[in-house]
Amino acid sequence: MTSDNKTPLTYRDAGVDIDAGDALVDRIKPLAAMTRRAGAAADLGGFGGVFDLKAAGFDDPVLVSGTDGVGTKLKLAFETGLHDTIGIDLVAMCVNDVLAQGAEPLFFLDYFATGKLEQGVAASVVEGIAKGCLESGCALIGGETAEMPGMYADGHYDLAGFVVGAAERGSLLPSTASMTPGDALVAIGSSGPHSNGYSLVRRVVERSGLALSDNAPFAEGLSLGAALLTPTRLYVKSLMPLIKAGRIKGLAHITGGGLIENPPRMLPKHLTARIDYDSLDILPVFEWMAEVGGITPHEMRRTFNMGTGMLAAVPADDADAIVAELKAAGERAWVAGELATTEG
């Protein structure tokens, strides 16, 4: 049966506010403009983003793409009301992946979906995205904001990011043909769990009996929620000069799968990563989670980065110099093992 009510319906009546969406675009245009770099105008509003590889200085480039989200770390943002760093996480998870292939990140696009658009929240998220892009030299050239009534709980949203990078042909990583037993493994420190393992993180918090507003047992001066929302570290500025100089043979971004599953992804089958676990600079957050959750060392290592955000395979005779340069660039870095011949 049809209704006798002849009142004209609008999109806003259905839960989608086009004016709010337009206002959000106006708010984030200056943020995107801040990320402008050679090759990109970083102007929003068109049907597609444009990037000029020649203007960016490439001669014979190979493109490298990546996409990712931030998983259930979003739940902590919802519960704490802290949304200003989750956008940095989004950029970092994508950008660090293409960096591990030896590519310079060039441009980024984001997808923000929610049931009801809250301009303040969305703008805070995009501010974080712009900050991450600026820190990684990556232009924010477009994105999509989707308001979808009935799809998400009140105050919830989802994020996805997309990055494209480039490297000159022949310079991609890993350089497996150049790897040999005895090559050094250099660990580059993380800022915390980054954006992986947060389903387990949240179970540990639940078992601890602490509220997210309570003081973090492992981070003086921060609430538990704020400490666990510490953004994922970006490694572009510190690692790109070493990559372009040809001093790195392989990079493993330590994400889901931790220190167990990620290092083999940069290696040929005849080589294995012999990590000296006693050398690791394990952050207090991981020690706290292991203790409270009763989590075994193996489970910790295959779930979390344990304080190592990137692992680089480098020539043994250059390892100490690379560590020194990374430290000078503001990283925590140390020699954490070596490559060895795979047994069997």
Protein Blocks (a to p, Z undefined) as FASTA:
>chain_A
ZZfblcdcdfklnopafklmmmmmmmmmmmmmmmgcehiaoighiabdcddfklnopabd
cdddddddehjmlmmmmmnopaklmmmmmmmmmmmmmmmnopacfbdcdddddfbdcfkl
mmmmmmmmmmmmmmnopacfbdcddddehkacehiacddddddddddehiaccdfklpce
hiacdddddfbjojghklmmmmmmmmnopafkbccfklghiafklmmmoccddfklmmmm
mmmnopafbdcdddehijmlmmmmmpcfkbccdddfklpccdfklmmmmmmnopafklmm
mmmgnopabdcdddfklmmmmmmmmmmnopacddebdcdddeZZ
